[in-house]
Amino acid sequence: MAQVSVTINGRKYPIVCDDGQEEHVTRLASYIDKRASEIAETVGQVGEARLVVMASLLIADELSEAYDEMERLQVEAKNSEESIRAETRETMEAKIAPVVESLAVRIENIADSLESD
């Protein structure tokens, strides 16, 4: 296990993480620090715990919006896929129908010629 030191709102925190995840954890902590700083600039220093809770809620809201957008895009993609499939099916049927009709006429002509022999 690896350990990194991250700084949030001017305070250092030792964090244990999986080997190779140090940069990722540092980047996440940097984002939390940025959001906490933005809140502190807006409302002033409201205490470390409260500031971290407010930052967490803000980030959770961003995550929720991202999940909602992802779900909307998945539904949109599924609807587009179904629309494309239906359109493709209709196009194929339109191309095949005349061929099938032509074959039916040819079969009828062959059957007629066999009956007349």
Secondary structure, DSSP 8 states (H G I E B T S, - for coil): -EEEEEEETTEEEEEEE-TT-HHHHHHHHHHHHHHHHHHHHHH----HHHHHHHHHHHHHHHHHHHHHHHHHHHHHHHHHHHHHHHHHHHHHHHHHHHHHHHHHHHHHHHHHHHHH-
